[in-house]
Amino acid sequence: MKRKILFIYGTRPEAVKMAPLIQELRKRSEAFEVQVCLTGQHRHMLDQVNSFFGISGDHDLNIMSPNQTLFDITSRALIGIGEVLAKVNPDLVFVQGDTTTVLAGALAAYYRQIKVAHLEAGLRSGNKYSPFPEEINRSLTGRIADFHFAPTPMALANLNREHVGGKTWVVGNTVVDALLLGLDIIKKTGFEESILEFLSIQIPAFRILHQRVLDGRARVVLVTGHRRESFGKPFENICDAMLRIVDNYTDVELVYPVHLNPNVRGVVTSRLGSSTRIHLVEPLDYPYLIWFESFCTFILTDSGGIQEEGPTLGKPVLVMRDVTERIEGIESGTALLVGTDSDRIFTEASRLLNDHEHYMRMSMATNPYGDGTTSRQIAQILEDERTWE
């Protein structure tokens, strides 16, 4: 029996993690009819990922508006998705992760009594306000979903503890599938030269810096930060730590793709804009970002996806959050939770820069997030008629 599958997503992280699964199911056209619904929660960042992976939307709600609030996103997405579901009437709706689009998609499908599959199910921080609103989005989606694809045994344990119902599987995380696929595309298409050209525009001396890194005469740290819970004083602390790092290590340069949110951009620009070795650049398209992750020495971030990508590339990750729903990386030793305290961030960054053995322990730690076969595992599960009973 051929199953009609509708993927619903609206942000870059969702697009990245959905892409390899969409491609895998489309290869199996005898078993699945695949359609894609885009909410456009994040317009530009969403579009560039889809373009890179060769995916286009069959339905586009285009809900993004200036200064949009959580109320705006939720209501527009819920109504728009409801209308798409009425037209498509899929056998299964796929949502991924913890965005507002995820909650709206799951709720709309529930209202129409359509089965929901939750990709990357079971992550929990235990604090409903951190990450905000993602922790509650993910938890509520877990109560609705019929199929739960957990990335790790710990995520599965969270689901079992909550007695969510439905069917559960541990399959790894499609972020690893996407990362390996993306790096392969970059390698095979010669896209690296385009990346270097772009970065040279953003950072005029980048080709010199690139060669210095290759020669072992310089080190580059990648920084990303955008979490709502860090707005205000926490972001000021993060910026202070960045300044201390470059003041104390003359061979180190930081590259910070600055999020478009004015709560981030204003603080970061005013505090770091005059530093000659902290390079503030526009948000990097997905291929540029993963290339830079593979190029840098280590990563300072509050991003969920980068916490999973870093271990795949052997890059230590310092997580600038007080809590994380990705505990596996912390426990395996690939990542370290450093919060937003300036002293703690500087101390742990210094340890990575000074202590080679410590750096290698984090770099070589076991990756808990999968081996790049998650999409294939899920496709095989969905091809099994017993899954649908």
C-alpha positions as MATLAB code, in Angstrom:
seq = 'MKRKILFIYGTRPEAVKMAPLIQELRKRSEAFEVQVCLTGQHRHMLDQVNSFFGISGDHDLNIMSPNQTLFDITSRALIGIGEVLAKVNPDLVFVQGDTTTVLAGALAAYYRQIKVAHLEAGLRSGNKYSPFPEEINRSLTGRIADFHFAPTPMALANLNREHVGGKTWVVGNTVVDALLLGLDIIKKTGFEESILEFLSIQIPAFRILHQRVLDGRARVVLVTGHRRESFGKPFENICDAMLRIVDNYTDVELVYPVHLNPNVRGVVTSRLGSSTRIHLVEPLDYPYLIWFESFCTFILTDSGGIQEEGPTLGKPVLVMRDVTERIEGIESGTALLVGTDSDRIFTEASRLLNDHEHYMRMSMATNPYGDGTTSRQIAQILEDERTWE';
ca = [
       0.000    0.000    0.000;
       1.404    3.399   -1.007;
       1.479    5.897    1.866;
       1.038    9.651    1.472;
       3.556   11.447    3.712;
       3.429   15.210    4.391;
       6.504   16.905    5.855;
       5.804   20.172    7.688;
       8.610   22.552    8.642;
       9.488   26.219    8.745;
      13.020   26.914   10.016;
      16.565   26.123    8.949;
      17.247   23.475   11.620;
      14.079   21.620   10.652;
      14.956   21.851    6.958;
      18.439   20.444    7.584;
      17.165   17.473    9.552;
      14.197   16.776    7.276;
      16.182   16.926    4.011;
      17.930   13.520    4.112;
      14.715   11.773    5.150;
      12.689   13.464    2.391;
      15.327   12.375   -0.120;
      15.344    8.813    1.221;
      11.549    8.435    1.052;
      11.414    9.959   -2.430;
      13.835    7.282   -3.596;
      11.191    4.758   -2.558;
       8.431    6.154   -4.762;
       6.743    2.767   -5.038;
       6.019    2.903   -1.292;
       5.594    6.627   -0.565;
       4.089    9.756   -2.053;
       5.969   12.651   -0.435;
       4.773   16.243   -0.180;
       6.348   19.190    1.646;
       4.547   22.014    3.457;
       6.659   25.047    4.372;
       5.373   27.495    6.957;
       8.148   30.006    6.226;
       8.633   30.704    9.952;
      12.205   31.709    9.002;
      12.077   32.662    5.329;
      15.581   33.205    3.949;
      17.377   30.656    6.126;
      14.750   28.056    5.250;
      14.924   28.690    1.509;
      18.705   28.435    1.236;
      18.768   25.002    2.927;
      16.034   23.668    0.664;
      17.897   24.992   -2.368;
      21.180   23.379   -1.279;
      19.538   19.963   -0.879;
      17.373   20.324   -3.991;
      14.029   20.376   -2.168;
      11.056   22.578   -3.015;
       7.788   23.006   -1.169;
       4.487   21.751   -2.535;
       2.668   24.118   -0.167;
       4.109   27.383    1.180;
       2.263   29.306    3.893;
       4.816   32.144    3.936;
       3.747   33.238    7.429;
       6.852   35.271    8.309;
       6.164   38.919    9.090;
       8.201   41.794   10.577;
       8.552   41.654   14.367;
       6.484   38.480   14.508;
       5.568   37.140   17.941;
       4.982   33.606   19.146;
       1.253   34.390   19.036;
       1.528   35.404   15.368;
       3.570   32.356   14.354;
       1.371   29.877   16.203;
      -1.986   31.172   14.975;
      -0.950   31.668   11.338;
       0.783   28.308   11.142;
      -2.107   26.433   12.758;
      -4.727   27.888   10.424;
      -2.575   27.520    7.307;
      -1.550   23.940    8.067;
      -5.167   23.044    8.746;
      -6.109   24.186    5.255;
      -3.247   22.182    3.679;
      -4.261   19.051    5.567;
      -7.803   19.392    4.273;
      -6.463   19.399    0.685;
      -3.814   16.708    0.996;
      -5.362   14.323    3.550;
      -2.064   12.515    4.192;
      -1.634    9.178    5.920;
       1.144   10.624    8.077;
       2.461   14.064    9.009;
       6.151   14.427    9.859;
       7.323   17.199   12.195;
      10.865   17.646   13.468;
      12.227   18.937   16.751;
      10.841   21.735   18.859;
       9.886   24.851   16.909;
       6.525   26.605   16.988;
       5.882   25.139   13.522;
       6.309   21.660   15.032;
       3.658   22.244   17.678;
       1.255   23.834   15.193;
       1.761   21.004   12.714;
       1.205   18.289   15.285;
      -1.867   20.014   16.716;
      -3.426   20.608   13.284;
      -2.902   16.941   12.353;
      -4.402   15.851   15.661;
      -7.486   17.992   15.035;
      -7.962   16.117   11.747;
      -7.121   12.748   13.344;
      -4.100   12.229   11.099;
      -1.141   10.240   12.399;
       1.877   12.291   13.505;
       5.523   11.204   13.351;
       7.916   13.178   15.554;
      11.497   13.205   14.312;
      14.080   13.838   17.061;
      11.592   12.924   19.775;
      12.248   12.738   23.486;
      14.805   15.483   24.132;
      14.177   17.202   27.459;
      15.979   19.859   29.503;
      13.552   19.587   32.429;
      13.084   23.375   32.519;
       9.972   24.588   30.696;
      11.470   28.060   30.231;
      14.846   26.921   28.889;
      15.011   26.537   25.983;
      11.963   28.772   25.544;
       9.515   27.998   23.994;
      11.140   24.898   22.540;
      10.985   22.719   25.658;
       7.204   22.912   25.849;
       6.774   22.690   22.062;
       8.667   19.401   22.077;
       6.931   18.009   25.171;
       3.424   18.791   23.897;
       4.239   17.324   20.485;
       5.309   14.179   22.307;
       1.837   13.866   23.793;
       0.267   14.095   20.329;
       2.622   11.981   18.202;
       1.834    8.414   17.143;
       5.354    7.552   15.933;
       8.322    8.722   18.000;
      11.755    8.542   16.348;
      14.150    9.081   19.250;
      17.786    9.911   18.459;
      19.300    8.237   21.538;
      18.462    5.755   24.305;
      18.275    8.679   26.753;
      15.613   10.341   24.621;
      13.689    7.063   24.527;
      13.925    6.807   28.318;
      12.391   10.292   28.593;
       9.463    9.205   26.417;
       8.947    6.005   28.394;
       9.026    7.926   31.660;
       6.284   10.226   30.370;
       4.167    7.312   29.041;
       3.557    9.199   25.809;
       1.811    6.363   24.000;
       2.281    5.477   20.358;
       5.271    3.595   18.961;
       8.903    4.416   19.675;
      12.229    3.664   18.025;
      15.853    4.694   18.624;
      17.306    5.580   15.220;
      20.026    8.213   15.732;
      19.723   11.786   14.494;
      19.244   12.830   10.875;
      21.524   15.814   11.575;
      24.440   13.407   11.053;
      22.936   12.189    7.764;
      22.539   15.807    6.618;
      26.044   16.832    7.677;
      27.725   13.961    5.850;
      25.527   14.501    2.798;
      26.217   18.244    2.828;
      29.988   17.859    3.099;
      29.889   15.330    0.270;
      27.992   17.812   -1.922;
      30.584   20.506   -1.141;
      33.438   18.150   -2.022;
      31.957   16.771   -5.239;
      30.727   20.088   -6.629;
      33.836   22.157   -5.896;
      31.710   24.399   -3.713;
      34.587   25.045   -1.315;
      36.038   27.724   -3.581;
      32.724   29.584   -3.537;
      32.758   29.374    0.249;
      36.253   30.854    0.402;
      35.231   33.641   -1.961;
      32.185   34.476    0.153;
      34.149   34.487    3.402;
      36.806   36.684    1.801;
      34.109   39.270    1.122;
      32.813   39.053    4.665;
      36.340   38.976    6.137;
      38.782   40.724    3.751;
      41.860   38.975    5.137;
      40.222   35.545    5.289;
      42.385   33.860    2.648;
      45.470   34.868    4.622;
      43.866   33.616    7.823;
      42.849   30.398    6.073;
      46.448   29.731    5.044;
      47.751   30.604    8.511;
      45.365   28.044   10.021;
      46.444   25.402    7.509;
      50.084   26.169    8.379;
      49.388   25.868   12.110;
      50.156   29.528   12.803;
      46.613   30.536   13.779;
      43.507   29.073   15.355;
      39.901   29.990   14.606;
      36.985   29.602   17.006;
      33.439   29.542   15.644;
      30.827   31.331   17.769;
      27.050   31.194   17.421;
      24.461   32.561   19.828;
      20.794   33.466   19.538;
      18.736   31.976   22.404;
      15.871   34.039   23.816;
      16.805   33.091   27.370;
      20.181   34.792   26.852;
      18.833   38.186   25.758;
      20.198   41.078   27.826;
      22.883   40.555   30.456;
      23.769   36.967   29.460;
      24.690   38.143   25.942;
      26.783   40.916   27.433;
      28.641   38.286   29.466;
      29.217   36.169   26.359;
      30.653   39.173   24.543;
      32.964   39.954   27.455;
      34.302   36.391   27.298;
      34.963   36.744   23.561;
      37.021   39.877   24.164;
      39.040   38.186   26.890;
      39.852   35.260   24.606;
      41.351   37.394   21.816;
      43.099   39.678   24.332;
      44.881   36.697   25.882;
      45.614   34.599   22.774;
      47.233   36.516   19.946;
      47.063   33.545   17.530;
      43.301   33.136   17.989;
      40.586   34.748   15.884;
      36.835   34.401   16.395;
      34.239   34.248   13.648;
      30.705   35.031   14.784;
      27.801   34.765   12.314;
      25.407   37.169   14.045;
      21.730   36.262   14.209;
      19.322   38.775   12.652;
      17.298   39.211   15.867;
      17.899   42.794   17.088;
      18.145   41.555   20.684;
      21.275   39.694   19.625;
      22.641   41.955   16.921;
      22.519   45.187   18.918;
      24.504   43.868   21.875;
      27.018   41.914   19.804;
      27.718   44.746   17.381;
      28.144   47.402   20.052;
      30.449   45.281   22.234;
      32.489   43.361   19.660;
      32.327   45.451   16.498;
      35.608   47.266   17.064;
      37.730   44.169   17.764;
      40.086   43.389   14.876;
      40.249   39.660   15.632;
      36.536   39.090   16.227;
      34.869   38.905   12.841;
      31.133   39.592   12.888;
      29.598   38.208    9.720;
      26.099   37.770    8.375;
      24.343   34.464    9.175;
      26.045   31.724    7.185;
      24.085   29.584    4.770;
      24.098   25.919    5.757;
      26.951   24.764    3.472;
      29.141   27.672    4.616;
      28.370   26.885    8.250;
      29.185   23.182    8.122;
      32.369   23.924    6.161;
      33.378   26.362    8.888;
      32.565   23.818   11.594;
      34.954   21.390    9.908;
      37.615   24.122    9.581;
      37.571   25.673   13.076;
      39.459   24.574   16.194;
      36.415   24.382   18.457;
      32.933   25.841   18.774;
      31.228   28.157   21.260;
      27.465   27.920   20.782;
      23.975   27.829   22.217;
      22.619   26.038   19.124;
      21.066   22.619   19.472;
      22.049   21.331   16.040;
      25.678   22.392   16.369;
      25.900   20.453   19.630;
      25.182   17.392   17.471;
      27.268   18.350   14.437;
      30.468   19.160   16.326;
      31.016   15.603   17.606;
      30.588   14.199   14.102;
      33.448   16.438   12.968;
      35.626   15.870   16.036;
      35.214   19.471   17.211;
      34.853   20.165   20.955;
      31.725   22.184   21.746;
      31.331   24.615   24.650;
      27.600   25.084   25.209;
      26.738   28.606   26.354;
      23.506   27.661   28.093;
      22.586   26.889   31.686;
      20.725   23.708   30.705;
      20.599   21.626   27.557;
      18.203   18.997   26.265;
      21.156   17.317   24.543;
      22.643   15.687   27.607;
      24.237   12.846   25.636;
      26.989   15.081   24.289;
      27.808   16.322   27.778;
      27.934   12.798   29.192;
      30.030   11.414   26.339;
      32.553   14.237   26.750;
      32.187   15.810   23.302;
      30.531   18.927   24.745;
      30.742   20.918   27.961;
      28.017   23.072   29.489;
      29.550   26.456   30.375;
      26.499   28.705   30.796;
      26.699   32.427   30.129;
      29.145   33.342   32.874;
      32.076   35.248   31.368;
      34.689   33.700   33.670;
      33.503   30.136   33.017;
      33.425   30.581   29.245;
      36.913   32.094   29.237;
      38.318   29.424   31.568;
      37.036   26.494   29.510;
      38.023   28.087   26.203;
      41.511   28.654   27.629;
      41.710   25.036   28.688;
      40.989   23.900   25.130;
      43.575   26.325   23.783;
      46.255   25.436   26.344;
      45.783   21.749   27.143;
      46.287   19.533   24.077;
      45.418   16.309   25.925;
      42.133   17.793   27.134;
      41.372   19.003   23.615;
      42.039   15.556   22.146;
      39.851   13.838   24.757;
      36.896   16.000   23.740;
      37.730   15.749   20.060;
      38.002   11.950   20.068;
      35.051   11.220   22.379;
      32.346    8.898   21.068;
      29.663   10.607   18.997;
      26.323    9.720   20.644;
      24.114   11.037   17.834;
      24.340    8.404   15.127;
      26.302    7.082   12.175;
      24.530    8.624    9.177;
      21.992    5.810    8.623;
      18.996    7.321   10.439;
      16.976    8.185    7.321;
      17.401    4.701    5.930;
      16.325    3.153    9.236;
      13.159    5.271    9.359;
      12.270    4.449    5.742;
      12.574    0.745    6.477;
      10.367    1.115    9.559;
       7.694    2.928    7.535;
       7.804    0.278    4.792;
       6.889   -2.368    7.370;
       3.110   -2.782    7.417;
       3.257   -3.742   11.107;
       4.278   -0.152   11.874;
       0.850    1.048   10.798;
      -1.212   -1.493   12.763;
];
